Amino acid sequence: MDSALSSPSTGAGAVTGAVTGAANGGMYLSGDDQTLVKLLVAGPFGVGKTTLIRALSETPPLHTEEVMTQTGAIVDDLAGVRDKTTTTVAIDFGRLTLPGDLVLYLFGTPGQKRFRPLWQDIARGALGALVLADTRRLADSFEVMDIVEEAGLRYAVAVNTFPDAPQHSVEKLRDALDLHPETPLVLCDARDRDQSVDALIALVGHVLDHTPQENQNP
């Protein structure tokens, strides 16, 4: 699916209000004049992508999870996620419809290196990516951010605040992740809808702020 921006009211400020309104009362919009936006939810293995999409989606989310096996443990590093028993083997998919005829399609990508060719296919047509990170294994996020940058996508980083994960200030996390000053960084609990919406606001606002004006107007 190709991404599109055709509504003149889809500036960052309008998106903030729209996302917040949808989070409080989720809704569907009728008509054929909707703006469809494809976004990725990316991150290393076990970082919470499936959980975040489940929290955000207004429709029953599509998951392609399979039970992990002892064979898979040979290639999937479980350090920091020892309690994980399933893994995404294709995509997660969810939808969030916003006031102002803006529809977000959220595609969760597999976190393991062996799924990189599939990741590249999923990324085609996306407007941006929300990269999830885990302070217990921040280094695992670098490869994902490299892939996103290679794809030419704007992105925001959301640090998933697992209960047993070390807590750090946003400033320290920005330094540790070596983020560009303009790249948004937020803290969120992927299980919490409101916090997940805040992360999505950061991404969409960042993407739209850097979208050429001619692509935002009909």
Secondary structure as GFF3:
##gff-version 3
##sequence-region A 1 218
A	DSSP	alpha_helix	12	25	.	.	.	ID=ss1
A	DSSP	beta_strand	35	42	.	.	.	ID=ss2
A	DSSP	alpha_helix	49	56	.	.	.	ID=ss3
A	DSSP	beta_strand	62	67	.	.	.	ID=ss4
A	DSSP	three_ten_helix	72	74	.	.	.	ID=ss5
A	DSSP	beta_strand	86	98	.	.	.	ID=ss6
A	DSSP	beta_strand	102	108	.	.	.	ID=ss7
A	DSSP	three_ten_helix	113	115	.	.	.	ID=ss8
A	DSSP	alpha_helix	116	123	.	.	.	ID=ss9
A	DSSP	beta_strand	128	133	.	.	.	ID=ss10
A	DSSP	three_ten_helix	135	137	.	.	.	ID=ss11
A	DSSP	alpha_helix	140	150	.	.	.	ID=ss12
A	DSSP	beta_strand	154	160	.	.	.	ID=ss13
A	DSSP	alpha_helix	170	177	.	.	.	ID=ss14
A	DSSP	beta_strand	185	188	.	.	.	ID=ss15
A	DSSP	alpha_helix	193	209	.	.	.	ID=ss16
A	DSSP	alpha_helix	213	216	.	.	.	ID=ss17
###
